[in-house]
Amino acid sequence: MKKIAIGLGVVVVLIVGAIAIVPRVIDWNGYKPDIAAAVKDATGRDLTIAGDIDISVLPGGSFSASGIQFANAEGAASPQMATIERIEGDIALLPLIGGKLVVERLVVVDPVISLEIDQNGRPNWQFANAPAAEPAEPGESGGDAPLGDLRLDDVRIEGGAVTFTDARTGQKIEARDIAMSAALPALSEPLALDGSLTLNEEPTTLAFRVATPEQLMEGDRAEVTAKIDSKHIKLNYDGGVQQKPAPGLDGVFDLDIPSAGALAAWLGRPLPEGQPDPGPVKAHAVFAADGGAVAIKEATLEGEALKATATGSLDVSGDAPKLVLNVESGVLDIDRYLPKPPATAVEKAPAARPAREGDLFAGVPEEPFDLGPLKQGEADVRIQMGGVKAAGFEVGEVLFVAKLAGGALTANLEKLALYGGDVAGEVRLDATGDALQMATDMAVKGVDTGKLSRAATGG
């Protein structure tokens, strides 16, 4: 028995020694061509690992690699889409036996990513060899997860940089000095993501919390907080998020933009010359979600020429979805958000004549209308505005109401004040039968056509 025990001890020592020594004597750099070939097959791009690859399994699993370069799309401005100075990490091996991945440390040093959209609208993150995703069967989540749990102890990005350019618009966004960290005790426990960066020369911080990532991944309700804080924008959400049985939010959202013009310029899309800065914009919303019913309990949008409130709900718990929406606003000055018209009028090209003289329905398709949406839903919409100023026109009070029930839609323009008069009308669509029935009624009273004509011609 003693000899057997000694023999088993020797075997164990030899196995442990092999596990400790073999990975160190293997030349992992010899696998670089295989890794590059696999990436080439999957993406059509070249991968280069200029530095060394190092892997060990005792006392724990650790790895590192340096000088990583991933080629950009053909014709892109930058030769490399992504580079990483160094990546290193430690993974606990024993928890893998129980189906749990424990990342004790993962550090990505100086990653640089270049995102580009060319003149034809092709983004460089679309790969030529990428296989098309197969549609999931109803009720499937896309396959069983290979791991039962995940723990992140020390996950960091140090000194990262990301650039985005759009050749169609000239937009350019540069983020540098990126520092990100993540911590997750388990999928059933809170996830914390924190980051800071310099975005187009302005310091910006990010924070994201998920109380139970496991529930969020399964589509169930999970508590989430998200924050973005910079000179040009402050965004905050605090509340629940769900995907089932209906996507929805259950919390409070706030947005504060000190200057819409400054924000656009900061993000590389300055306002057109001559367009005034719309000024500050603030948004506040309180959402609620209860099973298949989601609602906007209150919402406000405010600016120097804008003040609107809204409430509404969407209920998909029954056989037919039910939408309720109520929007109210003061006078909306759209001209404040548009560039000034040119000093000299541009001669308009003559309008094209219809294909058949006098046939108002020449462009209407001959195929029957799909009446399904009218028959399979309910809606109650009310929109009231104090007025609208746009392109030289001035419209007074507006009240629009629409109701959909049992396949019948009634849309009422109850009031539209226009140059001393009123415009009102109604459209009724009836889809209860095999064919769509339509009726209209319109009335115009007391409108000063002279003022209307001068507004239309800029006179």
Residue pairs with C-beta under 8 A, 6 or more apart in sequence:
16 58
19 57
19 58
20 56
20 57
20 58
23 55
23 56
23 57
24 56
26 55
28 52
28 53
28 54
28 55
29 49
29 52
29 53
31 53
32 49
32 53
35 47
35 49
36 46
36 47
36 48
36 49
39 45
39 46
39 47
39 70
40 46
40 47
40 129
41 129
42 127
42 129
42 130
43 127
43 128
43 129
43 130
44 127
44 128
44 129
45 70
45 71
45 72
45 73
45 81
45 127
46 70
46 71
47 68
47 69
47 70
47 71
48 67
48 68
48 69
48 70
48 71
49 65
49 66
49 67
49 68
49 69
50 66
50 67
50 68
50 69
51 65
51 66
51 67
51 68
51 86
52 64
52 65
52 66
53 63
53 64
53 65
54 62
54 63
54 64
54 65
55 61
55 62
55 63
56 62
56 63
57 93
60 90
60 91
60 92
60 93
60 104
61 90
61 91
61 92
61 93
62 88
62 89
62 90
62 91
63 88
63 89
63 91
64 86
64 87
64 88
64 89
65 84
65 86
65 87
65 88
66 84
66 85
66 86
66 87
67 85
67 86
68 82
68 83
68 84
68 87
69 80
69 82
69 83
70 80
70 81
70 82
70 83
71 79
71 80
71 81
72 78
72 79
72 80
72 81
72 114
72 116
72 124
73 81
73 116
73 118
73 122
73 124
73 126
75 118
76 114
76 116
76 118
76 124
77 114
77 116
77 165
78 114
78 116
78 163
80 112
80 114
81 113
81 114
81 115
81 124
81 125
82 111
82 112
82 113
82 114
83 110
83 111
83 112
84 108
84 109
84 110
84 111
84 112
85 109
85 110
85 111
85 159
86 107
86 108
86 109
86 110
87 106
87 107
87 108
87 109
88 105
88 106
88 107
88 109
89 103
89 104
89 105
89 106
89 107
90 103
90 104
90 105
90 106
91 101
91 102
91 103
91 104
92 102
92 104
95 101
95 102
95 151
98 148
99 147
99 148
99 149
100 147
100 148
100 149
100 150
100 151
101 147
101 149
101 150
101 151
102 151
102 153
103 150
103 151
103 152
103 153
103 155
104 153
104 154
105 153
105 154
105 155
106 152
106 154
106 155
106 156
107 154
107 155
107 156
107 158
108 156
108 157
108 158
108 160
109 158
109 159
110 158
110 159
110 160
110 161
111 157
111 160
111 161
111 178
112 160
112 161
112 162
113 160
113 161
113 162
113 163
114 124
114 162
114 163
114 165
115 123
115 124
115 125
115 162
115 163
115 164
115 165
116 123
116 124
116 164
116 165
116 166
116 167
117 123
117 124
117 165
117 166
117 167
117 168
118 124
118 167
119 167
119 168
121 168
136 142
141 218
149 186
149 187
149 188
150 184
150 186
150 187
151 184
151 185
151 186
152 182
152 183
152 184
153 183
154 181
154 183
155 181
155 182
155 183
156 179
156 180
156 181
156 182
157 178
157 179
157 180
157 181
157 195
158 179
159 177
159 178
159 179
160 175
160 176
160 178
160 179
160 180
160 197
161 174
161 175
161 176
161 177
161 178
162 174
162 175
162 178
163 172
163 173
163 174
163 175
164 171
164 172
164 173
165 171
165 172
165 173
166 172
169 269
170 268
171 267
171 268
171 269
172 268
173 199
173 200
173 267
173 268
174 199
174 200
175 197
175 198
175 199
175 200
176 197
176 198
177 196
177 197
177 198
178 195
178 196
178 197
179 195
179 196
179 197
180 193
180 194
180 195
181 192
181 193
181 194
181 195
182 191
182 192
182 193
183 191
183 192
184 190
184 191
184 192
184 213
187 212
187 213
187 214
187 217
188 212
188 213
188 214
189 212
190 209
190 210
190 211
190 212
191 208
191 209
191 210
191 213
192 208
192 209
193 206
193 207
193 208
193 209
194 205
194 206
194 207
194 208
195 205
195 206
195 207
196 203
196 204
196 205
196 206
197 203
197 204
197 206
198 204
199 230
199 266
200 266
200 267
200 268
202 230
202 231
202 232
202 266
203 230
203 231
204 228
204 229
204 230
205 227
205 228
205 229
205 230
206 227
206 228
206 229
207 225
207 226
207 227
208 224
208 225
208 226
208 227
209 223
209 224
209 225
209 226
210 216
210 222
210 223
210 224
211 222
211 223
211 224
212 222
212 223
213 222
215 221
215 222
216 222
216 224
216 241
219 242
219 243
219 244
220 242
220 243
220 244
221 240
221 241
221 242
221 250
221 289
222 240
222 241
222 242
223 239
223 240
224 237
224 238
224 239
224 240
224 241
224 251
225 236
225 237
225 238
226 235
226 236
226 237
227 235
227 236
227 237
228 234
228 235
228 236
231 258
231 266
232 257
232 258
232 259
232 262
232 263
232 266
233 255
233 256
233 257
233 263
234 254
234 255
234 256
235 254
235 255
235 256
236 252
236 253
236 254
236 255
237 249
237 251
237 252
237 253
237 254
238 251
238 252
239 249
239 250
239 251
239 252
239 253
239 287
240 249
240 250
240 251
240 289
241 248
241 249
241 250
241 251
242 248
242 249
242 250
242 289
245 291
245 292
245 316
245 317
246 289
246 291
246 292
246 293
246 294
246 314
246 316
246 317
247 294
248 287
248 289
248 294
249 287
249 289
249 294
250 287
250 288
250 289
250 290
251 286
251 287
252 284
252 285
252 286
252 287
253 283
253 284
253 285
253 286
253 287
254 282
254 283
254 284
255 281
255 282
255 283
255 284
256 280
256 282
257 263
257 280
257 281
257 282
258 280
259 277
259 279
259 280
260 277
260 278
260 279
260 280
260 281
260 303
261 270
261 271
261 275
261 276
261 277
261 278
261 279
262 277
264 270
264 271
265 271
271 277
271 339
272 339
273 339
274 339
274 340
275 337
275 338
275 339
275 340
276 336
276 340
278 303
278 304
278 305
278 336
278 337
279 303
279 304
279 305
280 303
280 304
281 301
281 302
281 303
281 306
282 300
282 301
282 302
282 303
283 299
283 300
283 301
283 302
284 298
284 299
284 300
285 296
285 298
285 299
285 300
286 296
286 297
286 298
286 299
287 294
287 295
287 296
287 297
288 294
288 295
288 297
289 295
291 317
292 315
292 316
292 317
292 318
293 313
293 314
293 315
293 316
293 317
294 313
294 314
294 315
295 311
295 312
295 313
295 314
296 310
296 311
296 312
296 313
297 311
298 309
298 311
299 309
299 310
299 311
300 307
300 308
300 309
300 310
301 307
301 308
301 309
301 310
302 308
304 336
305 331
305 332
305 333
305 336
305 337
306 329
306 332
306 333
307 329
307 330
308 327
308 328
308 329
308 330
308 332
309 327
309 328
309 329
310 325
310 326
310 327
310 328
311 325
311 326
312 323
312 324
312 325
312 326
313 322
313 323
313 324
314 321
314 322
314 323
314 324
315 321
315 322
320 376
320 377
320 378
321 376
321 377
321 378
322 377
322 378
322 379
323 377
323 378
323 379
323 380
323 381
324 379
324 380
324 381
325 379
325 380
325 381
325 382
325 383
326 381
326 382
326 383
327 382
327 383
327 384
328 383
328 384
328 385
329 384
329 385
329 386
330 385
330 386
330 387
331 385
331 386
331 387
331 388
331 389
332 385
332 386
332 387
332 388
332 389
333 389
334 388
334 389
334 390
334 391
335 389
335 390
335 391
335 392
338 390
338 391
341 391
341 392
341 458
345 458
354 360
354 362
354 363
355 362
355 363
356 362
368 435
369 436
371 407
371 431
371 436
374 404
374 407
374 408
374 409
374 429
374 431
374 436
375 407
375 431
375 432
377 404
378 404
378 405
379 402
379 403
379 404
379 405
379 409
380 402
380 403
380 404
381 400
381 401
381 402
381 403
382 399
382 400
382 401
383 398
383 399
383 400
383 401
384 397
384 398
384 399
384 400
385 397
385 398
386 397
387 394
387 395
387 396
387 397
387 398
387 417
388 394
388 395
388 398
389 395
392 455
392 456
392 458
393 455
393 456
394 419
394 455
395 416
395 417
395 418
396 416
396 417
396 418
397 415
397 416
397 417
398 413
398 415
398 416
398 417
399 413
399 414
399 415
399 416
400 411
400 412
400 413
400 414
401 411
401 412
401 414
402 409
402 410
402 411
402 412
403 409
403 410
404 410
406 432
407 430
407 431
407 432
408 428
408 429
408 430
408 431
408 432
409 427
409 428
409 429
409 430
409 431
410 426
410 427
410 428
410 429
411 426
411 427
411 428
411 429
412 424
412 425
412 426
413 423
413 424
413 425
413 426
414 424
415 422
415 424
416 422
416 423
416 424
418 447
418 452
419 447
419 448
419 449
419 451
419 452
419 455
420 446
420 447
420 448
420 451
421 444
421 445
421 446
421 447
421 448
422 443
422 444
422 445
422 446
422 447
423 442
423 443
423 444
423 445
423 447
424 442
424 443
425 440
425 441
425 442
425 443
426 440
426 441
426 442
427 438
427 439
427 440
428 438
428 439
428 440
429 436
429 437
429 438
430 436
430 437
430 438
430 439
431 437
453 459
